[in-house]
Amino acid sequence: MPRPRWPADHRAAVVASKIDRYRRFFRRQVKNDRGRDVPLWSTLGDYSGRGG
């Protein structure tokens, strides 16, 4: 069964919505243990010690 073809404006709206969600996620700030604002995404993973 073939997949439905969505209009280009619908696909563009979906992509724009995803970009907006990513942008909001990467701008989100939280307080670290020293009380400073740091990006939330930097606190999600374990520190690997590899420097990257």
C-alpha positions as CSV (number, residue, x, y, z in Angstrom):
1,M,0.0,0.0,0.0
2,P,1.6,3.3,-1.0
3,R,2.1,6.0,1.6
4,P,0.0,9.1,1.2
5,R,1.6,12.2,-0.4
6,W,1.3,15.2,1.9
7,P,1.2,18.7,0.4
8,A,4.5,20.6,0.5
9,D,3.1,23.2,2.9
10,H,2.2,20.5,5.4
11,R,5.7,19.0,5.3
12,A,7.2,22.4,5.7
13,A,4.9,23.0,8.8
14,V,6.0,19.7,10.3
15,V,9.7,20.5,9.8
16,A,9.2,24.1,11.2
17,S,7.5,22.7,14.3
18,K,10.4,20.2,14.9
19,I,13.0,23.0,14.5
20,D,11.0,25.1,17.0
21,R,11.0,22.3,19.5
22,Y,14.7,21.7,19.2
23,R,15.4,25.4,19.5
24,R,13.4,25.6,22.7
25,F,15.0,22.5,24.1
26,F,18.5,23.8,23.5
27,R,17.7,27.2,25.0
28,R,16.3,25.8,28.2
29,Q,18.4,26.6,31.3
30,V,18.6,25.0,34.8
31,K,20.6,25.8,37.9
32,N,23.7,23.6,38.5
33,D,25.0,22.6,41.9
34,R,26.7,26.0,42.2
35,G,23.6,28.0,41.5
36,R,24.6,29.0,38.0
37,D,22.4,28.8,34.9
38,V,23.6,26.1,32.5
39,P,22.0,24.6,29.4
40,L,19.7,21.7,30.3
41,W,21.1,19.5,27.5
42,S,24.6,19.6,29.1
43,T,23.3,18.0,32.3
44,L,21.5,15.0,30.7
45,G,24.5,12.7,30.0
46,D,27.1,11.1,32.2
47,Y,30.5,12.7,32.1
48,S,32.7,10.5,30.0
49,G,36.1,12.2,30.6
50,R,36.8,12.2,26.9
51,G,36.5,16.0,26.6
52,G,34.0,16.0,23.8
